[in-house]
Amino acid sequence: MTRFSRITADAVRAAAILDAATTGTTTTLDVKRELRDRGYWAVQSDVSFLMEQIASASGWPWWDLGGFRLYAVPRGGGRGVGLAARAAMVN
């Protein structure tokens, strides 16, 4: 039987930064998958709750696309809008 780790805000933040490294954006579904791949027991509602808190505290912009939210994560997870968010804001 596999034992999973419980998710934390730090784990969710790290997963979001890793997942967004290529495109500059991520979704809670992508973050949940990243966490599960790394041995965490991640439930969508918990990941969504923590991502909302993290994005708000970090100044990460997000867009509600109906069924999910798209989060813009600056390189390294710092404050700011990042390249993908700047491009989205222009279009």
PDB file of N, CA, C and O in Angstrom:
ATOM      1  N   MET A   1       0.839  -1.170   0.000  1.00  0.00           N
ATOM      2  CA  MET A   1       0.000   0.000   0.000  1.00  0.00           C
ATOM      3  C   MET A   1       0.893   1.244   0.000  1.00  0.00           C
ATOM      4  O   MET A   1       1.850   1.335   0.768  1.00  0.00           O
ATOM      5  N   THR A   2       0.566   2.190  -0.866  1.00  0.00           N
ATOM      6  CA  THR A   2       1.330   3.427  -0.970  1.00  0.00           C
ATOM      7  C   THR A   2       0.824   4.441   0.036  1.00  0.00           C
ATOM      8  O   THR A   2      -0.382   4.624   0.200  1.00  0.00           O
ATOM      9  N   ARG A   3       1.748   5.090   0.701  1.00  0.00           N
ATOM     10  CA  ARG A   3       1.374   6.136   1.643  1.00  0.00           C
ATOM     11  C   ARG A   3       1.639   7.481   0.987  1.00  0.00           C
ATOM     12  O   ARG A   3       2.750   7.755   0.533  1.00  0.00           O
ATOM     13  N   PHE A   4       0.603   8.321   0.941  1.00  0.00           N
ATOM     14  CA  PHE A   4       0.714   9.642   0.335  1.00  0.00           C
ATOM     15  C   PHE A   4       0.973  10.703   1.400  1.00  0.00           C
ATOM     16  O   PHE A   4       0.542  10.563   2.544  1.00  0.00           O
ATOM     17  N   SER A   5       1.667  11.746   1.023  1.00  0.00           N
ATOM     18  CA  SER A   5       1.884  12.895   1.904  1.00  0.00           C
ATOM     19  C   SER A   5       0.686  13.826   1.806  1.00  0.00           C
ATOM     20  O   SER A   5       0.020  13.887   0.772  1.00  0.00           O
ATOM     21  N   ARG A   6       0.415  14.551   2.884  1.00  0.00           N
ATOM     22  CA  ARG A   6      -0.663  15.544   2.872  1.00  0.00           C
ATOM     23  C   ARG A   6      -0.156  16.811   2.198  1.00  0.00           C
ATOM     24  O   ARG A   6       1.006  17.185   2.354  1.00  0.00           O
ATOM     25  N   ILE A   7      -1.029  17.464   1.453  1.00  0.00           N
ATOM     26  CA  ILE A   7      -0.592  18.680   0.765  1.00  0.00           C
ATOM     27  C   ILE A   7      -0.475  19.844   1.751  1.00  0.00           C
ATOM     28  O   ILE A   7      -1.184  19.920   2.754  1.00  0.00           O
ATOM     29  N   THR A   8       0.430  20.726   1.427  1.00  0.00           N
ATOM     30  CA  THR A   8       0.624  21.962   2.174  1.00  0.00           C
ATOM     31  C   THR A   8       0.627  23.111   1.180  1.00  0.00           C
ATOM     32  O   THR A   8       0.733  22.892  -0.027  1.00  0.00           O
ATOM     33  N   ALA A   9       0.511  24.321   1.675  1.00  0.00           N
ATOM     34  CA  ALA A   9       0.571  25.493   0.796  1.00  0.00           C
ATOM     35  C   ALA A   9       1.922  25.545   0.087  1.00  0.00           C
ATOM     36  O   ALA A   9       1.983  25.906  -1.089  1.00  0.00           O
ATOM     37  N   ASP A  10       2.999  25.195   0.775  1.00  0.00           N
ATOM     38  CA  ASP A  10       4.327  25.201   0.152  1.00  0.00           C
ATOM     39  C   ASP A  10       4.422  24.185  -0.978  1.00  0.00           C
ATOM     40  O   ASP A  10       5.021  24.465  -2.016  1.00  0.00           O
ATOM     41  N   ALA A  11       3.836  23.011  -0.783  1.00  0.00           N
ATOM     42  CA  ALA A  11       3.854  21.981  -1.826  1.00  0.00           C
ATOM     43  C   ALA A  11       3.033  22.427  -3.034  1.00  0.00           C
ATOM     44  O   ALA A  11       3.443  22.213  -4.175  1.00  0.00           O
ATOM     45  N   VAL A  12       1.882  23.043  -2.792  1.00  0.00           N
ATOM     46  CA  VAL A  12       1.032  23.525  -3.887  1.00  0.00           C
ATOM     47  C   VAL A  12       1.752  24.632  -4.655  1.00  0.00           C
ATOM     48  O   VAL A  12       1.743  24.641  -5.886  1.00  0.00           O
ATOM     49  N   ARG A  13       2.370  25.556  -3.938  1.00  0.00           N
ATOM     50  CA  ARG A  13       3.111  26.650  -4.575  1.00  0.00           C
ATOM     51  C   ARG A  13       4.244  26.097  -5.442  1.00  0.00           C
ATOM     52  O   ARG A  13       4.417  26.518  -6.586  1.00  0.00           O
ATOM     53  N   ALA A  14       5.014  25.152  -4.894  1.00  0.00           N
ATOM     54  CA  ALA A  14       6.125  24.561  -5.646  1.00  0.00           C
ATOM     55  C   ALA A  14       5.615  23.836  -6.892  1.00  0.00           C
ATOM     56  O   ALA A  14       6.215  23.950  -7.961  1.00  0.00           O
ATOM     57  N   ALA A  15       4.523  23.099  -6.765  1.00  0.00           N
ATOM     58  CA  ALA A  15       3.953  22.385  -7.912  1.00  0.00           C
ATOM     59  C   ALA A  15       3.472  23.363  -8.977  1.00  0.00           C
ATOM     60  O   ALA A  15       3.643  23.110 -10.170  1.00  0.00           O
ATOM     61  N   ALA A  16       2.877  24.470  -8.566  1.00  0.00           N
ATOM     62  CA  ALA A  16       2.406  25.483  -9.527  1.00  0.00           C
ATOM     63  C   ALA A  16       3.580  26.097 -10.273  1.00  0.00           C
ATOM     64  O   ALA A  16       3.516  26.290 -11.487  1.00  0.00           O
ATOM     65  N   ILE A  17       4.649  26.403  -9.551  1.00  0.00           N
ATOM     66  CA  ILE A  17       5.832  26.996 -10.181  1.00  0.00           C
ATOM     67  C   ILE A  17       6.473  26.010 -11.152  1.00  0.00           C
ATOM     68  O   ILE A  17       6.856  26.390 -12.258  1.00  0.00           O
ATOM     69  N   LEU A  18       6.591  24.745 -10.746  1.00  0.00           N
ATOM     70  CA  LEU A  18       7.158  23.724 -11.627  1.00  0.00           C
ATOM     71  C   LEU A  18       6.303  23.538 -12.876  1.00  0.00           C
ATOM     72  O   LEU A  18       6.821  23.468 -13.990  1.00  0.00           O
ATOM     73  N   ASP A  19       4.991  23.459 -12.678  1.00  0.00           N
ATOM     74  CA  ASP A  19       4.099  23.223 -13.807  1.00  0.00           C
ATOM     75  C   ASP A  19       4.075  24.401 -14.778  1.00  0.00           C
ATOM     76  O   ASP A  19       3.912  24.214 -15.983  1.00  0.00           O
ATOM     77  N   ALA A  20       4.238  25.603 -14.257  1.00  0.00           N
ATOM     78  CA  ALA A  20       4.163  26.797 -15.093  1.00  0.00           C
ATOM     79  C   ALA A  20       5.515  27.186 -15.688  1.00  0.00           C
ATOM     80  O   ALA A  20       5.605  28.185 -16.402  1.00  0.00           O
ATOM     81  N   ALA A  21       6.552  26.427 -15.411  1.00  0.00           N
ATOM     82  CA  ALA A  21       7.896  26.796 -15.859  1.00  0.00           C
ATOM     83  C   ALA A  21       7.994  26.976 -17.371  1.00  0.00           C
ATOM     84  O   ALA A  21       8.747  27.831 -17.837  1.00  0.00           O
ATOM     85  N   THR A  22       7.264  26.204 -18.129  1.00  0.00           N
ATOM     86  CA  THR A  22       7.358  26.277 -19.584  1.00  0.00           C
ATOM     87  C   THR A  22       6.470  27.347 -20.189  1.00  0.00           C
ATOM     88  O   THR A  22       6.918  28.127 -21.030  1.00  0.00           O
ATOM     89  N   THR A  23       5.217  27.389 -19.768  1.00  0.00           N
ATOM     90  CA  THR A  23       4.248  28.274 -20.406  1.00  0.00           C
ATOM     91  C   THR A  23       3.956  29.547 -19.622  1.00  0.00           C
ATOM     92  O   THR A  23       3.428  30.511 -20.176  1.00  0.00           O
ATOM     93  N   GLY A  24       4.296  29.554 -18.336  1.00  0.00           N
ATOM     94  CA  GLY A  24       3.992  30.716 -17.498  1.00  0.00           C
ATOM     95  C   GLY A  24       2.594  30.676 -16.908  1.00  0.00           C
ATOM     96  O   GLY A  24       2.196  31.592 -16.188  1.00  0.00           O
ATOM     97  N   THR A  25       1.841  29.613 -17.211  1.00  0.00           N
ATOM     98  CA  THR A  25       0.488  29.479 -16.665  1.00  0.00           C
ATOM     99  C   THR A  25       0.267  28.056 -16.172  1.00  0.00           C
ATOM    100  O   THR A  25       0.981  27.127 -16.551  1.00  0.00           O
ATOM    101  N   THR A  26      -0.736  27.912 -15.321  1.00  0.00           N
ATOM    102  CA  THR A  26      -1.128  26.588 -14.843  1.00  0.00           C
ATOM    103  C   THR A  26      -2.588  26.638 -14.419  1.00  0.00           C
ATOM    104  O   THR A  26      -3.177  27.712 -14.297  1.00  0.00           O
ATOM    105  N   THR A  27      -3.158  25.472 -14.198  1.00  0.00           N
ATOM    106  CA  THR A  27      -4.515  25.349 -13.668  1.00  0.00           C
ATOM    107  C   THR A  27      -4.453  24.491 -12.412  1.00  0.00           C
ATOM    108  O   THR A  27      -3.449  23.824 -12.161  1.00  0.00           O
ATOM    109  N   THR A  28      -5.514  24.507 -11.629  1.00  0.00           N
ATOM    110  CA  THR A  28      -5.524  23.675 -10.426  1.00  0.00           C
ATOM    111  C   THR A  28      -5.495  22.189 -10.777  1.00  0.00           C
ATOM    112  O   THR A  28      -4.954  21.385 -10.017  1.00  0.00           O
ATOM    113  N   LEU A  29      -6.069  21.817 -11.917  1.00  0.00           N
ATOM    114  CA  LEU A  29      -6.027  20.417 -12.343  1.00  0.00           C
ATOM    115  C   LEU A  29      -4.582  20.003 -12.626  1.00  0.00           C
ATOM    116  O   LEU A  29      -4.153  18.917 -12.237  1.00  0.00           O
ATOM    117  N   ASP A  30      -3.833  20.881 -13.309  1.00  0.00           N
ATOM    118  CA  ASP A  30      -2.426  20.584 -13.580  1.00  0.00           C
ATOM    119  C   ASP A  30      -1.619  20.501 -12.288  1.00  0.00           C
ATOM    120  O   ASP A  30      -0.752  19.638 -12.146  1.00  0.00           O
ATOM    121  N   VAL A  31      -1.904  21.395 -11.352  1.00  0.00           N
ATOM    122  CA  VAL A  31      -1.200  21.386 -10.066  1.00  0.00           C
ATOM    123  C   VAL A  31      -1.532  20.108  -9.302  1.00  0.00           C
ATOM    124  O   VAL A  31      -0.650  19.495  -8.701  1.00  0.00           O
ATOM    125  N   LYS A  32      -2.803  19.706  -9.324  1.00  0.00           N
ATOM    126  CA  LYS A  32      -3.206  18.470  -8.646  1.00  0.00           C
ATOM    127  C   LYS A  32      -2.454  17.270  -9.235  1.00  0.00           C
ATOM    128  O   LYS A  32      -1.981  16.411  -8.491  1.00  0.00           O
ATOM    129  N   ARG A  33      -2.345  17.210 -10.541  1.00  0.00           N
ATOM    130  CA  ARG A  33      -1.629  16.101 -11.187  1.00  0.00           C
ATOM    131  C   ARG A  33      -0.145  16.111 -10.816  1.00  0.00           C
ATOM    132  O   ARG A  33       0.444  15.065 -10.544  1.00  0.00           O
ATOM    133  N   GLU A  34       0.452  17.308 -10.808  1.00  0.00           N
ATOM    134  CA  GLU A  34       1.865  17.436 -10.424  1.00  0.00           C
ATOM    135  C   GLU A  34       2.072  16.934  -8.991  1.00  0.00           C
ATOM    136  O   GLU A  34       3.028  16.209  -8.715  1.00  0.00           O
ATOM    137  N   LEU A  35       1.181  17.320  -8.093  1.00  0.00           N
ATOM    138  CA  LEU A  35       1.276  16.880  -6.702  1.00  0.00           C
ATOM    139  C   LEU A  35       1.140  15.362  -6.582  1.00  0.00           C
ATOM    140  O   LEU A  35       1.902  14.720  -5.859  1.00  0.00           O
ATOM    141  N   ARG A  36       0.181  14.802  -7.285  1.00  0.00           N
ATOM    142  CA  ARG A  36      -0.017  13.346  -7.224  1.00  0.00           C
ATOM    143  C   ARG A  36       1.193  12.600  -7.779  1.00  0.00           C
ATOM    144  O   ARG A  36       1.587  11.559  -7.254  1.00  0.00           O
ATOM    145  N   ASP A  37       1.781  13.151  -8.854  1.00  0.00           N
ATOM    146  CA  ASP A  37       2.979  12.530  -9.421  1.00  0.00           C
ATOM    147  C   ASP A  37       4.136  12.537  -8.425  1.00  0.00           C
ATOM    148  O   ASP A  37       5.036  11.703  -8.513  1.00  0.00           O
ATOM    149  N   ARG A  38       4.114  13.467  -7.487  1.00  0.00           N
ATOM    150  CA  ARG A  38       5.183  13.595  -6.493  1.00  0.00           C
ATOM    151  C   ARG A  38       4.816  12.961  -5.145  1.00  0.00           C
ATOM    152  O   ARG A  38       5.508  13.168  -4.148  1.00  0.00           O
ATOM    153  N   GLY A  39       3.726  12.191  -5.124  1.00  0.00           N
ATOM    154  CA  GLY A  39       3.401  11.413  -3.937  1.00  0.00           C
ATOM    155  C   GLY A  39       2.502  12.092  -2.919  1.00  0.00           C
ATOM    156  O   GLY A  39       2.441  11.665  -1.766  1.00  0.00           O
ATOM    157  N   TYR A  40       1.803  13.144  -3.326  1.00  0.00           N
ATOM    158  CA  TYR A  40       0.874  13.823  -2.420  1.00  0.00           C
ATOM    159  C   TYR A  40      -0.546  13.349  -2.682  1.00  0.00           C
ATOM    160  O   TYR A  40      -0.910  13.036  -3.815  1.00  0.00           O
ATOM    161  N   TRP A  41      -1.336  13.300  -1.632  1.00  0.00           N
ATOM    162  CA  TRP A  41      -2.766  13.045  -1.782  1.00  0.00           C
ATOM    163  C   TRP A  41      -3.423  14.397  -2.009  1.00  0.00           C
ATOM    164  O   TRP A  41      -3.609  15.171  -1.069  1.00  0.00           O
ATOM    165  N   ALA A  42      -3.769  14.673  -3.241  1.00  0.00           N
ATOM    166  CA  ALA A  42      -4.310  15.980  -3.611  1.00  0.00           C
ATOM    167  C   ALA A  42      -5.732  15.830  -4.128  1.00  0.00           C
ATOM    168  O   ALA A  42      -5.994  15.040  -5.035  1.00  0.00           O
ATOM    169  N   VAL A  43      -6.638  16.587  -3.550  1.00  0.00           N
ATOM    170  CA  VAL A  43      -8.041  16.620  -3.953  1.00  0.00           C
ATOM    171  C   VAL A  43      -8.289  17.984  -4.586  1.00  0.00           C
ATOM    172  O   VAL A  43      -7.790  18.998  -4.098  1.00  0.00           O
ATOM    173  N   GLN A  44      -9.049  18.010  -5.660  1.00  0.00           N
ATOM    174  CA  GLN A  44      -9.259  19.234  -6.432  1.00  0.00           C
ATOM    175  C   GLN A  44      -9.728  20.405  -5.573  1.00  0.00           C
ATOM    176  O   GLN A  44      -9.227  21.519  -5.725  1.00  0.00           O
ATOM    177  N   SER A  45     -10.670  20.171  -4.685  1.00  0.00           N
ATOM    178  CA  SER A  45     -11.193  21.277  -3.871  1.00  0.00           C
ATOM    179  C   SER A  45     -10.123  21.865  -2.952  1.00  0.00           C
ATOM    180  O   SER A  45     -10.079  23.079  -2.750  1.00  0.00           O
ATOM    181  N   ASP A  46      -9.260  21.011  -2.396  1.00  0.00           N
ATOM    182  CA  ASP A  46      -8.174  21.499  -1.533  1.00  0.00           C
ATOM    183  C   ASP A  46      -7.145  22.289  -2.323  1.00  0.00           C
ATOM    184  O   ASP A  46      -6.681  23.338  -1.877  1.00  0.00           O
ATOM    185  N   VAL A  47      -6.790  21.781  -3.502  1.00  0.00           N
ATOM    186  CA  VAL A  47      -5.821  22.472  -4.357  1.00  0.00           C
ATOM    187  C   VAL A  47      -6.389  23.822  -4.796  1.00  0.00           C
ATOM    188  O   VAL A  47      -5.671  24.822  -4.796  1.00  0.00           O
ATOM    189  N   SER A  48      -7.665  23.860  -5.168  1.00  0.00           N
ATOM    190  CA  SER A  48      -8.290  25.115  -5.589  1.00  0.00           C
ATOM    191  C   SER A  48      -8.281  26.144  -4.466  1.00  0.00           C
ATOM    192  O   SER A  48      -7.966  27.313  -4.689  1.00  0.00           O
ATOM    193  N   PHE A  49      -8.624  25.709  -3.264  1.00  0.00           N
ATOM    194  CA  PHE A  49      -8.643  26.605  -2.112  1.00  0.00           C
ATOM    195  C   PHE A  49      -7.252  27.187  -1.858  1.00  0.00           C
ATOM    196  O   PHE A  49      -7.104  28.396  -1.682  1.00  0.00           O
ATOM    197  N   LEU A  50      -6.231  26.319  -1.838  1.00  0.00           N
ATOM    198  CA  LEU A  50      -4.875  26.782  -1.570  1.00  0.00           C
ATOM    199  C   LEU A  50      -4.332  27.648  -2.705  1.00  0.00           C
ATOM    200  O   LEU A  50      -3.635  28.629  -2.447  1.00  0.00           O
ATOM    201  N   MET A  51      -4.639  27.305  -3.948  1.00  0.00           N
ATOM    202  CA  MET A  51      -4.165  28.115  -5.081  1.00  0.00           C
ATOM    203  C   MET A  51      -4.757  29.522  -5.031  1.00  0.00           C
ATOM    204  O   MET A  51      -4.074  30.495  -5.352  1.00  0.00           O
ATOM    205  N   GLU A  52      -6.005  29.633  -4.637  1.00  0.00           N
ATOM    206  CA  GLU A  52      -6.627  30.956  -4.525  1.00  0.00           C
ATOM    207  C   GLU A  52      -5.896  31.796  -3.474  1.00  0.00           C
ATOM    208  O   GLU A  52      -5.641  32.980  -3.692  1.00  0.00           O
ATOM    209  N   GLN A  53      -5.560  31.183  -2.334  1.00  0.00           N
ATOM    210  CA  GLN A  53      -4.832  31.892  -1.281  1.00  0.00           C
ATOM    211  C   GLN A  53      -3.421  32.271  -1.734  1.00  0.00           C
ATOM    212  O   GLN A  53      -2.965  33.391  -1.502  1.00  0.00           O
ATOM    213  N   ILE A  54      -2.742  31.334  -2.376  1.00  0.00           N
ATOM    214  CA  ILE A  54      -1.372  31.566  -2.830  1.00  0.00           C
ATOM    215  C   ILE A  54      -1.339  32.659  -3.891  1.00  0.00           C
ATOM    216  O   ILE A  54      -0.508  33.565  -3.823  1.00  0.00           O
ATOM    217  N   ALA A  55      -2.231  32.579  -4.863  1.00  0.00           N
ATOM    218  CA  ALA A  55      -2.263  33.575  -5.933  1.00  0.00           C
ATOM    219  C   ALA A  55      -2.554  34.965  -5.377  1.00  0.00           C
ATOM    220  O   ALA A  55      -1.950  35.950  -5.802  1.00  0.00           O
ATOM    221  N   SER A  56      -3.470  35.039  -4.435  1.00  0.00           N
ATOM    222  CA  SER A  56      -3.813  36.324  -3.830  1.00  0.00           C
ATOM    223  C   SER A  56      -2.625  36.900  -3.062  1.00  0.00           C
ATOM    224  O   SER A  56      -2.315  38.083  -3.200  1.00  0.00           O
ATOM    225  N   ALA A  57      -1.970  36.087  -2.267  1.00  0.00           N
ATOM    226  CA  ALA A  57      -0.835  36.548  -1.456  1.00  0.00           C
ATOM    227  C   ALA A  57       0.384  36.875  -2.318  1.00  0.00           C
ATOM    228  O   ALA A  57       1.192  37.730  -1.954  1.00  0.00           O
ATOM    229  N   SER A  58       0.519  36.198  -3.457  1.00  0.00           N
ATOM    230  CA  SER A  58       1.704  36.365  -4.302  1.00  0.00           C
ATOM    231  C   SER A  58       1.503  37.372  -5.428  1.00  0.00           C
ATOM    232  O   SER A  58       2.452  37.721  -6.130  1.00  0.00           O
ATOM    233  N   GLY A  59       0.277  37.836  -5.600  1.00  0.00           N
ATOM    234  CA  GLY A  59       0.008  38.774  -6.685  1.00  0.00           C
ATOM    235  C   GLY A  59      -0.041  38.122  -8.060  1.00  0.00           C
ATOM    236  O   GLY A  59       0.185  38.783  -9.073  1.00  0.00           O
ATOM    237  N   TRP A  60      -0.339  36.819  -8.096  1.00  0.00           N
ATOM    238  CA  TRP A  60      -0.455  36.127  -9.378  1.00  0.00           C
ATOM    239  C   TRP A  60      -1.833  36.398  -9.962  1.00  0.00           C
ATOM    240  O   TRP A  60      -2.835  36.114  -9.306  1.00  0.00           O
ATOM    241  N   PRO A  61      -1.916  36.935 -11.168  1.00  0.00           N
ATOM    242  CA  PRO A  61      -3.232  37.129 -11.785  1.00  0.00           C
ATOM    243  C   PRO A  61      -3.829  35.793 -12.225  1.00  0.00           C
ATOM    244  O   PRO A  61      -3.109  34.826 -12.477  1.00  0.00           O
ATOM    245  N   TRP A  62      -5.137  35.761 -12.308  1.00  0.00           N
ATOM    246  CA  TRP A  62      -5.811  34.560 -12.780  1.00  0.00           C
ATOM    247  C   TRP A  62      -7.067  34.957 -13.546  1.00  0.00           C
ATOM    248  O   TRP A  62      -7.597  36.055 -13.380  1.00  0.00           O
ATOM    249  N   TRP A  63      -7.523  34.048 -14.380  1.00  0.00           N
ATOM    250  CA  TRP A  63      -8.721  34.253 -15.177  1.00  0.00           C
ATOM    251  C   TRP A  63      -9.670  33.090 -14.948  1.00  0.00           C
ATOM    252  O   TRP A  63      -9.253  31.932 -14.932  1.00  0.00           O
ATOM    253  N   ASP A  64     -10.938  33.400 -14.773  1.00  0.00           N
ATOM    254  CA  ASP A  64     -11.970  32.376 -14.627  1.00  0.00           C
ATOM    255  C   ASP A  64     -12.452  32.038 -16.032  1.00  0.00           C
ATOM    256  O   ASP A  64     -13.051  32.874 -16.708  1.00  0.00           O
ATOM    257  N   LEU A  65     -12.191  30.822 -16.463  1.00  0.00           N
ATOM    258  CA  LEU A  65     -12.549  30.405 -17.815  1.00  0.00           C
ATOM    259  C   LEU A  65     -13.773  29.490 -17.817  1.00  0.00           C
ATOM    260  O   LEU A  65     -13.907  28.618 -18.676  1.00  0.00           O
ATOM    261  N   GLY A  66     -14.652  29.696 -16.858  1.00  0.00           N
ATOM    262  CA  GLY A  66     -15.871  28.897 -16.779  1.00  0.00           C
ATOM    263  C   GLY A  66     -15.688  27.694 -15.895  1.00  0.00           C
ATOM    264  O   GLY A  66     -16.040  27.738 -14.716  1.00  0.00           O
ATOM    265  N   GLY A  67     -15.141  26.610 -16.433  1.00  0.00           N
ATOM    266  CA  GLY A  67     -14.967  25.385 -15.676  1.00  0.00           C
ATOM    267  C   GLY A  67     -13.700  25.341 -14.844  1.00  0.00           C
ATOM    268  O   GLY A  67     -13.549  24.459 -13.999  1.00  0.00           O
ATOM    269  N   PHE A  68     -12.788  26.272 -15.066  1.00  0.00           N
ATOM    270  CA  PHE A  68     -11.529  26.267 -14.325  1.00  0.00           C
ATOM    271  C   PHE A  68     -10.909  27.651 -14.350  1.00  0.00           C
ATOM    272  O   PHE A  68     -11.343  28.533 -15.091  1.00  0.00           O
ATOM    273  N   ARG A  69      -9.887  27.824 -13.526  1.00  0.00           N
ATOM    274  CA  ARG A  69      -9.130  29.075 -13.493  1.00  0.00           C
ATOM    275  C   ARG A  69      -7.751  28.854 -14.097  1.00  0.00           C
ATOM    276  O   ARG A  69      -7.116  27.821 -13.889  1.00  0.00           O
ATOM    277  N   LEU A  70      -7.313  29.843 -14.842  1.00  0.00           N
ATOM    278  CA  LEU A  70      -5.965  29.836 -15.398  1.00  0.00           C
ATOM    279  C   LEU A  70      -5.141  30.831 -14.597  1.00  0.00           C
ATOM    280  O   LEU A  70      -5.462  32.019 -14.553  1.00  0.00           O
ATOM    281  N   TYR A  71      -4.080  30.347 -13.965  1.00  0.00           N
ATOM    282  CA  TYR A  71      -3.217  31.184 -13.128  1.00  0.00           C
ATOM    283  C   TYR A  71      -1.940  31.520 -13.890  1.00  0.00           C
ATOM    284  O   TYR A  71      -1.329  30.644 -14.501  1.00  0.00           O
ATOM    285  N   ALA A  72      -1.537  32.789 -13.855  1.00  0.00           N
ATOM    286  CA  ALA A  72      -0.259  33.211 -14.425  1.00  0.00           C
ATOM    287  C   ALA A  72       0.763  33.192 -13.303  1.00  0.00           C
ATOM    288  O   ALA A  72       0.598  33.863 -12.284  1.00  0.00           O
ATOM    289  N   VAL A  73       1.818  32.419 -13.498  1.00  0.00           N
ATOM    290  CA  VAL A  73       2.844  32.261 -12.462  1.00  0.00           C
ATOM    291  C   VAL A  73       4.160  32.800 -13.015  1.00  0.00           C
ATOM    292  O   VAL A  73       4.729  32.212 -13.935  1.00  0.00           O
ATOM    293  N   PRO A  74       4.650  33.914 -12.467  1.00  0.00           N
ATOM    294  CA  PRO A  74       5.927  34.452 -12.934  1.00  0.00           C
ATOM    295  C   PRO A  74       7.061  33.465 -12.711  1.00  0.00           C
ATOM    296  O   PRO A  74       7.008  32.652 -11.789  1.00  0.00           O
ATOM    297  N   ARG A  75       8.081  33.534 -13.549  1.00  0.00           N
ATOM    298  CA  ARG A  75       9.231  32.639 -13.419  1.00  0.00           C
ATOM    299  C   ARG A  75       9.782  32.721 -11.996  1.00  0.00           C
ATOM    300  O   ARG A  75      10.043  33.815 -11.496  1.00  0.00           O
ATOM    301  N   GLY A  76       9.953  31.613 -11.365  1.00  0.00           N
ATOM    302  CA  GLY A  76      10.451  31.565 -10.001  1.00  0.00           C
ATOM    303  C   GLY A  76       9.375  31.791  -8.950  1.00  0.00           C
ATOM    304  O   GLY A  76       9.655  31.696  -7.755  1.00  0.00           O
ATOM    305  N   GLY A  77       8.138  32.092  -9.374  1.00  0.00           N
ATOM    306  CA  GLY A  77       7.030  32.239  -8.450  1.00  0.00           C
ATOM    307  C   GLY A  77       6.959  33.565  -7.724  1.00  0.00           C
ATOM    308  O   GLY A  77       6.161  33.726  -6.800  1.00  0.00           O
ATOM    309  N   GLY A  78       7.786  34.518  -8.133  1.00  0.00           N
ATOM    310  CA  GLY A  78       7.781  35.816  -7.460  1.00  0.00           C
ATOM    311  C   GLY A  78       6.553  36.638  -7.785  1.00  0.00           C
ATOM    312  O   GLY A  78       5.625  36.166  -8.441  1.00  0.00           O
ATOM    313  N   ARG A  79       6.560  37.867  -7.320  1.00  0.00           N
ATOM    314  CA  ARG A  79       5.447  38.770  -7.603  1.00  0.00           C
ATOM    315  C   ARG A  79       5.547  39.257  -9.038  1.00  0.00           C
ATOM    316  O   ARG A  79       6.617  39.224  -9.644  1.00  0.00           O
ATOM    317  N   GLY A  80       4.439  39.702  -9.566  1.00  0.00           N
ATOM    318  CA  GLY A  80       4.421  40.240 -10.918  1.00  0.00           C
ATOM    319  C   GLY A  80       3.565  39.394 -11.818  1.00  0.00           C
ATOM    320  O   GLY A  80       3.109  38.313 -11.444  1.00  0.00           O
ATOM    321  N   VAL A  81       3.358  39.901 -13.005  1.00  0.00           N
ATOM    322  CA  VAL A  81       2.424  39.233 -13.897  1.00  0.00           C
ATOM    323  C   VAL A  81       3.080  38.213 -14.804  1.00  0.00           C
ATOM    324  O   VAL A  81       2.394  37.295 -15.254  1.00  0.00           O
ATOM    325  N   GLY A  82       4.344  38.317 -15.097  1.00  0.00           N
ATOM    326  CA  GLY A  82       4.995  37.345 -15.956  1.00  0.00           C
ATOM    327  C   GLY A  82       4.630  37.533 -17.414  1.00  0.00           C
ATOM    328  O   GLY A  82       3.698  38.264 -17.748  1.00  0.00           O
ATOM    329  N   LEU A  83       5.368  36.871 -18.268  1.00  0.00           N
ATOM    330  CA  LEU A  83       5.232  37.029 -19.714  1.00  0.00           C
ATOM    331  C   LEU A  83       3.863  36.591 -20.223  1.00  0.00           C
ATOM    332  O   LEU A  83       3.244  37.312 -21.005  1.00  0.00           O
ATOM    333  N   ALA A  84       3.379  35.428 -19.798  1.00  0.00           N
ATOM    334  CA  ALA A  84       2.097  34.929 -20.295  1.00  0.00           C
ATOM    335  C   ALA A  84       0.958  35.857 -19.909  1.00  0.00           C
ATOM    336  O   ALA A  84       0.047  36.085 -20.704  1.00  0.00           O
ATOM    337  N   ALA A  85       1.002  36.392 -18.703  1.00  0.00           N
ATOM    338  CA  ALA A  85      -0.061  37.297 -18.262  1.00  0.00           C
ATOM    339  C   ALA A  85      -0.015  38.609 -19.034  1.00  0.00           C
ATOM    340  O   ALA A  85      -1.059  39.154 -19.394  1.00  0.00           O
ATOM    341  N   ARG A  86       1.196  39.125 -19.291  1.00  0.00           N
ATOM    342  CA  ARG A  86       1.289  40.366 -20.071  1.00  0.00           C
ATOM    343  C   ARG A  86       0.711  40.157 -21.460  1.00  0.00           C
ATOM    344  O   ARG A  86       0.001  41.024 -21.968  1.00  0.00           O
ATOM    345  N   ALA A  87       1.003  39.021 -22.082  1.00  0.00           N
ATOM    346  CA  ALA A  87       0.484  38.730 -23.422  1.00  0.00           C
ATOM    347  C   ALA A  87      -1.037  38.606 -23.389  1.00  0.00           C
ATOM    348  O   ALA A  87      -1.716  39.099 -24.290  1.00  0.00           O
ATOM    349  N   ALA A  88      -1.569  37.965 -22.380  1.00  0.00           N
ATOM    350  CA  ALA A  88      -3.020  37.793 -22.270  1.00  0.00           C
ATOM    351  C   ALA A  88      -3.714  39.122 -22.036  1.00  0.00           C
ATOM    352  O   ALA A  88      -4.813  39.342 -22.544  1.00  0.00           O
ATOM    353  N   MET A  89      -3.092  40.009 -21.278  1.00  0.00           N
ATOM    354  CA  MET A  89      -3.691  41.296 -20.989  1.00  0.00           C
ATOM    355  C   MET A  89      -3.741  42.181 -22.229  1.00  0.00           C
ATOM    356  O   MET A  89      -4.629  43.023 -22.362  1.00  0.00           O
ATOM    357  N   VAL A  90      -2.787  41.989 -23.134  1.00  0.00           N
ATOM    358  CA  VAL A  90      -2.753  42.771 -24.366  1.00  0.00           C
ATOM    359  C   VAL A  90      -3.840  42.287 -25.320  1.00  0.00           C
ATOM    360  O   VAL A  90      -4.462  43.094 -26.010  1.00  0.00           O
ATOM    361  N   ASN A  91      -4.070  40.984 -25.363  1.00  0.00           N
ATOM    362  CA  ASN A  91      -5.045  40.406 -26.308  1.00  0.00           C
ATOM    363  C   ASN A  91      -6.442  40.451 -25.806  1.00  0.00           C
ATOM    364  O   ASN A  91      -7.360  40.002 -26.493  1.00  0.00           O
TER     365      ASN A  91
END
